[in-house]
Amino acid sequence: MELGDEAVEAHRGIGRFAAESGIDLVVAVGGDLAEQLALAAGAAGVPEVAMVGDNKTAAAFLHGVLQPGDKVLVKASRGGQLWQIAQSLTGQPVTDLSGRHLP
């Protein structure tokens, strides 16, 4: 959200970087910018790419595919609230921007 005019290319660059780094799965969360990241990741060779609309869906998807020993990097601007995915995956209560627990 803070990238301004460079947002599209920055997201594409992260998708390409994921492929160059040997990442097995990219789960892109959100709208147009997430789609740019996902498309670039797939085009650059990430074997599996998923596009989801929100954090709750991303967490549910990851709960279904992650195996013991897998490593997960969750990255976004604060506005994306992707910490909710990390909270869910680690069994913590999921919170909003103000720290209130969500259902």
One Martini backbone bead per residue (centre of mass of N, CA, C, O) as a GRO file, in nm:
protein
  103
    1MET     BB    1   0.051   0.066  -0.011
    2GLU     BB    2   0.348   0.235  -0.015
    3LEU     BB    3   0.453   0.225  -0.338
    4GLY     BB    4   0.285   0.339  -0.553
    5ASP     BB    5   0.405   0.352  -0.874
    6GLU     BB    6   0.576   0.072  -0.796
    7ALA     BB    7   0.379  -0.164  -0.726
    8VAL     BB    8   0.359  -0.352  -0.969
    9GLU     BB    9   0.665  -0.414  -1.008
   10ALA     BB   10   0.719  -0.508  -0.720
   11HIS     BB   11   0.530  -0.754  -0.729
   12ARG     BB   12   0.663  -0.892  -0.968
   13GLY     BB   13   0.944  -0.914  -0.838
   14ILE     BB   14   0.858  -1.106  -0.609
   15GLY     BB   15   0.768  -1.335  -0.790
   16ARG     BB   16   1.046  -1.380  -0.920
   17PHE     BB   17   1.205  -1.422  -0.656
   18ALA     BB   18   1.062  -1.677  -0.569
   19ALA     BB   19   1.167  -1.847  -0.802
   20GLU     BB   20   1.476  -1.794  -0.757
   21SER     BB   21   1.443  -1.922  -0.447
   22GLY     BB   22   1.262  -2.197  -0.460
   23ILE     BB   23   0.970  -2.171  -0.437
   24ASP     BB   24   0.671  -2.376  -0.413
   25LEU     BB   25   0.466  -2.149  -0.282
   26VAL     BB   26   0.213  -1.910  -0.373
   27VAL     BB   27   0.010  -1.683  -0.177
   28ALA     BB   28  -0.222  -1.462  -0.294
   29VAL     BB   29  -0.359  -1.162  -0.139
   30GLY     BB   30  -0.630  -1.020  -0.311
   31GLY     BB   31  -0.592  -0.826  -0.583
   32ASP     BB   32  -0.419  -0.690  -0.833
   33LEU     BB   33  -0.136  -0.711  -0.699
   34ALA     BB   34  -0.150  -1.010  -0.628
   35GLU     BB   35  -0.185  -1.100  -0.921
   36GLN     BB   36   0.088  -1.003  -1.022
   37LEU     BB   37   0.255  -1.184  -0.841
   38ALA     BB   38   0.137  -1.457  -0.932
   39LEU     BB   39   0.200  -1.436  -1.234
   40ALA     BB   40   0.506  -1.399  -1.206
   41ALA     BB   41   0.565  -1.657  -1.051
   42GLY     BB   42   0.460  -1.857  -1.261
   43ALA     BB   43   0.631  -1.754  -1.506
   44ALA     BB   44   0.912  -1.809  -1.333
   45GLY     BB   45   0.845  -2.118  -1.176
   46VAL     BB   46   0.638  -2.160  -0.976
   47PRO     BB   47   0.469  -2.451  -0.917
   48GLU     BB   48   0.269  -2.299  -0.702
   49VAL     BB   49  -0.038  -2.105  -0.738
   50ALA     BB   50  -0.235  -1.886  -0.533
   51MET     BB   51  -0.560  -1.721  -0.529
   52VAL     BB   52  -0.689  -1.496  -0.284
   53GLY     BB   53  -0.914  -1.266  -0.114
   54ASP     BB   54  -0.834  -1.358   0.191
   55ASN     BB   55  -0.711  -1.443   0.499
   56LYS     BB   56  -0.902  -1.675   0.573
   57THR     BB   57  -0.858  -1.835   0.312
   58ALA     BB   58  -0.554  -1.863   0.334
   59ALA     BB   59  -0.548  -2.019   0.600
   60ALA     BB   60  -0.719  -2.258   0.509
   61PHE     BB   61  -0.538  -2.348   0.282
   62LEU     BB   62  -0.277  -2.390   0.449
   63HIS     BB   63  -0.390  -2.600   0.647
   64GLY     BB   64  -0.427  -2.810   0.395
   65VAL     BB   65  -0.097  -2.810   0.287
   66LEU     BB   66   0.071  -2.819   0.524
   67GLN     BB   67   0.374  -2.940   0.660
   68PRO     BB   68   0.591  -3.059   0.847
   69GLY     BB   69   0.860  -2.814   0.813
   70ASP     BB   70   0.742  -2.590   0.693
   71LYS     BB   71   0.781  -2.270   0.541
   72VAL     BB   72   0.671  -1.930   0.627
   73LEU     BB   73   0.597  -1.628   0.448
   74VAL     BB   74   0.473  -1.314   0.569
   75LYS     BB   75   0.382  -1.042   0.335
   76ALA     BB   76   0.303  -0.692   0.407
   77SER     BB   77   0.126  -0.452   0.469
   78ARG     BB   78  -0.046  -0.352   0.736
   79GLY     BB   79  -0.323  -0.331   0.581
   80GLY     BB   80  -0.334  -0.651   0.517
   81GLN     BB   81  -0.319  -0.828   0.785
   82LEU     BB   82  -0.132  -1.103   0.766
   83TRP     BB   83  -0.103  -1.183   1.065
   84GLN     BB   84  -0.360  -1.360   1.067
   85ILE     BB   85  -0.228  -1.603   0.938
   86ALA     BB   86  -0.009  -1.654   1.147
   87GLN     BB   87  -0.198  -1.688   1.383
   88SER     BB   88  -0.352  -1.932   1.275
   89LEU     BB   89  -0.099  -2.123   1.226
   90THR     BB   90  -0.014  -2.083   1.554
   91GLY     BB   91  -0.290  -2.065   1.741
   92GLN     BB   92  -0.379  -1.783   1.756
   93PRO     BB   93  -0.544  -1.517   1.800
   94VAL     BB   94  -0.734  -1.322   1.595
   95THR     BB   95  -0.659  -0.989   1.479
   96ASP     BB   96  -0.688  -0.661   1.454
   97LEU     BB   97  -0.564  -0.345   1.441
   98SER     BB   98  -0.655  -0.309   1.762
   99GLY     BB   99  -0.641  -0.624   1.891
  100ARG     BB  100  -0.894  -0.760   1.838
  101HIS     BB  101  -1.081  -1.028   1.846
  102LEU     BB  102  -1.176  -1.268   1.619
  103PRO     BB  103  -1.400  -1.518   1.505
   0.00000   0.00000   0.00000
